[in-house]
Amino acid sequence: MLDPNSVRNFKAPISVEPYAIDHENKASQWLWNLYAELWDEEMRNDPLSATMIGDYRWNSYLKDLSFEAHEEHYQSLKRLNTEVTQSKLSSLLPETEVDNYEFLREMLRVSILSLETFDRYEIPTTHIFGPPVMLPLAGNFHPWNSKEDTESFLARLAAFPKQVTQMIEAFRHGIHTGYVLPVESVEALISICKAQGEKDAMNSPFYDSAATSFEKWVGDTEALKHVIEKSVLPGYKLLADFLQDEYRPNARQTAGIIHWKDSKNIYQGAIEYYTSLSYTAEELHLIGKKEVERISKEITRVRARLQQTEGSFVSFIAQLRQNPQLFAKDGQSIIQLYKDILGKIRSKVSHYFVNLPRAELEVKPIESYREKSAPPAHYYPAPKDRSRPAVFYANTSEPTTRPLYAMKAVALHEGIPGHHLQVAIAQELDHLPRIRREVQGFCIGYVEGWGLYAEYLGNVMNVYEDDYDLLGRLLAEIWRACRLVVDTGLHALGWTREESVQYMRENAGITEADIQVEIDRYMVMPGQALAYKVGEMKIIQLLQVAQEQLKEKFSWPLFHDCVLRSGAVPLSMLERNVESFLSRQR
């Protein structure tokens, strides 16, 4: 039975899609109302994510991680899926709604698939993503426009001990069923929890992000300090103790999920969810190896132009790392350089795109408490109302290990024309249901494929100014190709962690610290790392088809408009969209 105080029992105002009200076609109204219902279900299921993307109806709540809530969410999706697939109204939809209908069907299908395979109740958090990692960011995304906003923030933080209890119950169930995290992830989680739990309240990110607003709307920060001291810090300590004393001795010793019950079916579900294409693990493993071989040859050609052909690839990378001129001096210089690079890219993009986003992009360092387990950079979108800018987070830890020659590829991928341009444009597509304007997990092949494609496009846009910049781009690409090999190796072929680390050392060209972070990430997110290269290859394939068929009629802005104007979609749907575009252009 659900806890009476669960977010799932809170009756928030129901979402309404304006298009459903205005449209005279009953079938269209039915479809858009289903989209509104699904939006509410997804936001209710993850209130913190709802706040982050600008839906503030559940600001007082945290996600209910109980088994009952997990099951209720699953059954809600199944009920919606039955309505979508069996209603006679679907046959009455106008042609203009077919795309929306197909998207909704696919989203429900693969969301259910994920809950039946890899998105397990027994894994309520990892060291990469989950409440202990995300809650410290809550104040950065919370609205601070009234006294009520401070009250909802206090209520959210006060709910953390209950959520910790739910996580512990889920982890214990995992010990019983055998679905447990690898020991490396558990140790990282323990470190995260200890780092937060041992902080003084006034030195915590919960205080830093909210204190000014409490002083403005309440007059002091006493209530904020109290909830941090009595709820947040004890919650982290309780979780750290459980993980250390009870869970770690039962953690997974194998790197991949290959010894989980029904692991083959679970991993195949992850492949389908993240790529939306019908690959097997073995096929992706071979594709990855071929891509690594192809990109290695391109790197060899760049080395020849740099007159650095002696020695192996590994020794070449080691030689680069001995040149301090190729690396950042400090964290502040990393942030400034990213700002400068993005400024130069902005001056070029209008020649390649029909529309540019209105949302601002801010460059910030990744917070110290999570920088050690974080990637070189990542992106957080702005809310739809653009009340705060989107954020390009750059990892400034150990700055002298951060290669300058990699930064343009990273800026293209995370910023412009990568994630920021794609996500921010999608948010402005008011002709689409809201759920299509926000990034959905099952469209990650498109989203991350677009990020990698943006790195490729940097060549076309002349962003890379010398062979070191080109080398940075190729190293970024081979790193993503290695992911195909390693992720499938871990979860389908039984690779050990050390085998995976060694393969990355020999082929990826990234630092030892980044290799360790990467492998630990793949171990807890089976299938997700496949999306990048698979998505990029599909977009480049469609680009080449368009260039070949349209010849002198080919237009970069129109091709990109075709790819972007439907928001993030499954790769299979993107393929159909481009085919329709080409038939109209010919």
SULNOR-V375009 format. One record per residue. RES is the residue in one letter. PHI is phi in degrees with one decimal (999 if undefined). D_CENTER is the distance of its C-alpha to the mean C-alpha in whole Angstrom. Layout:
((RES PHI D_CENTER) (RES PHI D_CENTER))
This chain:
((M 999 32) (L -66.3 29) (D -59.8 30) (P -56.7 32) (N -90.5 30) (S -62.4 26) (V -56.7 24) (R -71.3 25) (N -96.8 28) (F -81.9 28) (K -92.0 29) (A -75.1 27) (P -54.4 28) (I -74.4 27) (S -67.4 25) (V -132.6 27) (E -87.2 26) (P -51.9 29) (Y -62.2 29) (A -67.1 30) (I -72.5 33) (D -78.7 34) (H -78.4 34) (E -82.4 37) (N -74.6 36) (K -63.1 36) (A -66.2 33) (S -65.8 31) (Q -59.4 31) (W -57.5 31) (L -64.8 27) (W -68.8 26) (N -67.0 27) (L -65.1 25) (Y -60.6 22) (A -63.7 23) (E -66.2 24) (L -66.7 20) (W -56.7 18) (D -60.8 21) (E -63.4 20) (E -67.5 16) (M -69.7 17) (R -62.7 19) (N -70.0 17) (D -144.5 15) (P -59.5 17) (L -66.7 15) (S -63.4 12) (A -59.4 15) (T -61.2 16) (M -61.7 13) (I -100.5 13) (G 98.6 17) (D -101.0 19) (Y -99.5 21) (R -71.0 23) (W -116.2 22) (N -63.7 21) (S -87.1 24) (Y -118.5 22) (L -116.2 19) (K -62.3 18) (D -81.2 21) (L -101.5 20) (S -71.5 24) (F -61.0 25) (E -62.5 26) (A -68.4 23) (H -59.0 21) (E -68.1 24) (E -64.9 25) (H -61.6 21) (Y -58.6 22) (Q -68.3 25) (S -63.4 24) (L -65.8 22) (K -64.5 25) (R -64.1 27) (L -63.1 25) (N -62.9 25) (T -62.5 29) (E -61.8 29) (V -67.9 27) (T -84.8 29) (Q -111.4 32) (S -68.8 33) (K -71.2 36) (L -63.3 34) (S -60.3 32) (S -75.3 35) (L -101.5 36) (L -68.2 33) (P -70.1 34) (E -56.8 32) (T -67.7 30) (E -103.2 28) (V -60.3 28) (D -61.3 24) (N -62.2 23) (Y -64.6 25) (E -64.7 23) (F -62.4 20) (L -63.1 20) (R -58.5 22) (E -69.3 19) (M -61.8 17) (L -65.9 19) (R -60.7 20) (V -78.7 17) (S -65.7 16) (I -66.1 19) (L -56.9 19) (S -62.8 16) (L -70.1 18) (E -89.4 21) (T -126.0 19) (F -96.8 16) (D -87.2 15) (R -97.4 18) (Y -56.6 20) (E -70.6 21) (I -117.8 18) (P -73.9 17) (T -159.0 15) (T -125.1 14) (H -79.0 14) (I -93.7 10) (F -146.6 9) (G 148.5 12) (P -52.4 15) (P -62.1 17) (V -86.6 14) (M -86.8 13) (L -58.1 16) (P -61.4 17) (L -87.4 15) (A -56.1 17) (G -65.6 20) (N -68.3 18) (F -111.4 16) (H -75.8 20) (P -74.0 22) (W -128.8 25) (N -110.4 28) (S -164.5 31) (K -63.8 32) (E -61.1 30) (D -66.3 27) (T -67.7 28) (E -66.9 29) (S -67.5 26) (F -66.7 24) (L -61.3 27) (A -63.5 27) (R -63.6 23) (L -65.0 24) (A -66.1 27) (A -81.8 25) (F -64.2 23) (P -56.6 26) (K -62.4 26) (Q -65.4 23) (V -61.6 23) (T -58.4 26) (Q -66.2 24) (M -62.2 22) (I -62.8 25) (E -61.5 26) (A -65.8 23) (F -61.1 23) (R -63.9 27) (H -62.9 27) (G -63.9 25) (I -59.6 27) (H -69.2 30) (T -91.2 28) (G 95.7 27) (Y -93.0 23) (V -130.0 22) (L -74.8 20) (P -71.6 21) (V -60.3 23) (E -63.1 21) (S -67.9 18) (V -62.5 21) (E -63.7 22) (A -66.1 19) (L -63.7 19) (I -59.3 23) (S -62.0 22) (I -62.0 20) (C -65.6 22) (K -66.0 25) (A -60.6 24) (Q -79.7 23) (G -68.2 26) (E -94.3 29) (K -74.7 28) (D -72.3 31) (A -52.8 30) (M -77.7 30) (N -107.1 28) (S -93.9 25) (P -64.3 22) (F -66.2 23) (Y -78.9 26) (D -56.7 25) (S -81.1 23) (A -122.5 25) (A -57.2 29) (T -59.7 30) (S -68.9 29) (F -66.5 31) (E -63.3 34) (K -71.0 34) (W -96.0 34) (V -111.2 35) (G 105.6 37) (D -158.1 36) (T -116.8 33) (E -61.2 35) (A -65.0 33) (L -65.3 30) (K -60.4 32) (H -62.8 33) (V -68.9 30) (I -66.1 28) (E -69.9 31) (K -95.9 32) (S -121.1 28) (V -72.1 25) (L -61.8 27) (P -62.4 29) (G -62.2 26) (Y -64.8 24) (K -64.4 27) (L -61.8 28) (L -67.3 25) (A -60.7 25) (D -64.3 29) (F -62.0 28) (L -61.7 25) (Q -70.9 28) (D -88.1 31) (E -113.0 30) (Y -84.7 27) (R -56.7 27) (P -61.9 30) (N -106.9 28) (A -67.1 25) (R -69.0 24) (Q -91.8 26) (T -84.2 25) (A -70.6 22) (G -95.6 20) (I -92.4 21) (I -59.5 24) (H -97.2 26) (W -66.4 25) (K -60.7 27) (D 61.4 26) (S -62.1 23) (K -62.5 24) (N -68.1 23) (I -61.9 20) (Y -69.3 19) (Q -63.5 20) (G -62.3 18) (A -66.1 15) (I -59.2 16) (E -64.9 17) (Y -64.2 14) (Y -82.2 11) (T -110.0 14) (S 58.2 16) (L -122.9 19) (S -93.5 22) (Y -86.8 21) (T -97.7 23) (A -60.7 21) (E -65.0 25) (E -63.4 24) (L -66.5 21) (H -60.8 22) (L -69.5 25) (I -59.6 23) (G -60.6 21) (K -63.4 25) (K -65.8 26) (E -66.6 23) (V -59.9 24) (E -64.6 27) (R -63.6 27) (I -68.1 25) (S -58.1 27) (K -66.5 30) (E -66.0 29) (I -63.7 28) (T -60.2 32) (R -66.9 33) (V -66.5 31) (R -59.2 33) (A -63.1 36) (R -68.2 36) (L -83.2 35) (Q 57.7 38) (Q -132.0 36) (T -98.5 37) (E -76.5 39) (G 85.2 37) (S -77.5 34) (F -58.8 30) (V -63.2 30) (S -69.1 33) (F -63.2 32) (I -62.8 28) (A -61.8 31) (Q -65.2 33) (L -58.7 30) (R -71.8 29) (Q -87.4 33) (N -101.6 33) (P -63.2 32) (Q -67.7 32) (L -92.6 29) (F -129.2 27) (A -68.0 26) (K -91.0 29) (D -156.6 27) (G -64.0 24) (Q -63.0 25) (S -68.0 26) (I -63.2 22) (I -61.9 21) (Q -65.3 24) (L -65.5 24) (Y -61.5 20) (K -61.2 22) (D -65.1 25) (I -62.1 23) (L -63.3 21) (G -62.3 24) (K -68.1 26) (I -64.8 23) (R -57.2 24) (S -72.6 27) (K -106.9 27) (V -68.4 24) (S -62.8 26) (H -78.3 28) (Y -121.9 25) (F -136.7 24) (V -72.4 26) (N -124.5 24) (L -119.0 22) (P -72.3 20) (R -88.1 22) (A -64.9 19) (E -76.2 20) (L -124.6 17) (E -110.0 18) (V -101.8 18) (K -136.9 17) (P -74.6 18) (I -64.5 15) (E -60.6 17) (S -61.9 20) (Y -68.8 19) (R -123.2 16) (E -67.6 16) (K -67.7 18) (S -105.2 15) (A -98.5 12) (P -72.4 11) (P -58.2 14) (A -164.2 12) (H -158.5 8) (Y -123.1 8) (Y -121.5 9) (P -73.6 11) (A -77.1 14) (P -68.6 16) (K -60.0 18) (D -78.6 21) (R 56.9 20) (S -70.3 21) (R -140.7 19) (P -75.0 18) (A -67.9 14) (V -124.3 13) (F -97.1 13) (Y -89.7 13) (A -111.3 15) (N -83.0 16) (T -106.6 20) (S -69.7 21) (E 44.2 24) (P -58.4 24) (T -72.4 27) (T -101.0 24) (R -94.9 22) (P -70.4 23) (L -65.5 24) (Y -70.4 24) (A -91.2 20) (M -71.6 20) (K -67.9 20) (A -63.0 18) (V -65.6 15) (A -63.5 16) (L -63.1 16) (H -70.6 13) (E -82.5 11) (G -105.0 14) (I -122.0 17) (P -92.3 17) (G -81.9 13) (H -59.2 10) (H -63.4 13) (L -62.0 15) (Q -65.9 14) (V -69.1 12) (A -67.5 15) (I -63.9 17) (A -59.0 16) (Q -63.9 16) (E -94.3 20) (L -84.7 21) (D -68.9 23) (H -79.5 24) (L -102.7 21) (P -57.9 21) (R -58.5 18) (I -63.7 16) (R -82.5 16) (R -87.4 15) (E -110.5 12) (V -68.2 9) (Q -106.4 9) (G -56.4 8) (F -77.0 11) (C -102.8 10) (I -65.8 7) (G -61.2 11) (Y -67.3 12) (V -63.9 9) (E -76.6 8) (G -61.6 12) (W -64.4 13) (G -59.8 11) (L -68.7 14) (Y -61.3 16) (A -61.9 16) (E -63.9 17) (Y -60.5 20) (L -65.7 21) (G -56.3 22) (N -64.5 25) (V -64.5 26) (M -84.5 26) (N 59.2 28) (V -77.2 25) (Y -78.3 26) (E -93.6 29) (D -152.0 31) (D -68.7 30) (Y -67.8 28) (D -61.3 25) (L -63.5 26) (L -60.9 25) (G -58.6 22) (R -65.9 21) (L -67.3 22) (L -66.0 21) (A -64.7 17) (E -70.5 18) (I -68.0 20) (W -59.5 17) (R -70.4 15) (A -66.4 18) (C -59.9 19) (R -60.5 16) (L -60.2 17) (V -70.4 20) (V -75.1 19) (D -61.2 17) (T -68.5 19) (G -60.9 22) (L -65.6 21) (H -98.5 20) (A -122.9 23) (L -108.6 25) (G 80.8 26) (W -62.9 25) (T -84.0 25) (R -62.1 23) (E -65.9 26) (E -60.6 26) (S -67.2 22) (V -60.9 23) (Q -64.3 26) (Y -61.6 24) (M -66.2 22) (R -59.3 25) (E -79.4 27) (N -130.8 24) (A -87.4 21) (G 74.0 23) (I -103.6 20) (T -68.1 22) (E -59.3 23) (A -62.2 21) (D -67.6 18) (I -60.6 19) (Q -61.8 19) (V -62.1 16) (E -61.4 14) (I -61.8 17) (D -63.8 16) (R -69.2 12) (Y -59.4 13) (M -62.9 16) (V -106.7 14) (M -129.2 11) (P -55.3 14) (G 91.3 13) (Q -63.4 9) (A -68.9 10) (L -72.6 13) (A -62.2 11) (Y -61.4 11) (K -71.3 15) (V -61.1 16) (G -65.5 14) (E -61.5 16) (M -61.7 19) (K -67.1 19) (I -65.6 19) (I -65.4 21) (Q -59.8 23) (L -67.2 24) (L -60.0 24) (Q -64.2 27) (V -62.8 28) (A -63.3 29) (Q -64.6 30) (E -69.3 33) (Q -79.6 34) (L -90.2 34) (K 50.2 35) (E -69.6 37) (K -80.1 35) (F -62.5 32) (S -131.2 30) (W -57.7 27) (P -59.4 26) (L -70.9 27) (F -63.1 25) (H -66.5 22) (D -62.4 23) (C -61.2 23) (V -69.4 19) (L -95.4 18) (R -74.9 20) (S -103.3 19) (G 71.3 16) (A -72.5 13) (V -133.1 15) (P -60.2 15) (L -60.6 16) (S -64.4 20) (M -72.8 20) (L -59.0 19) (E -59.1 22) (R -65.9 24) (N -62.1 24) (V -68.3 25) (E -60.0 28) (S -65.6 29) (F -60.0 28) (L -66.1 30) (S -65.5 33) (R -77.3 34) (Q -80.7 34) (R -66.6 36))
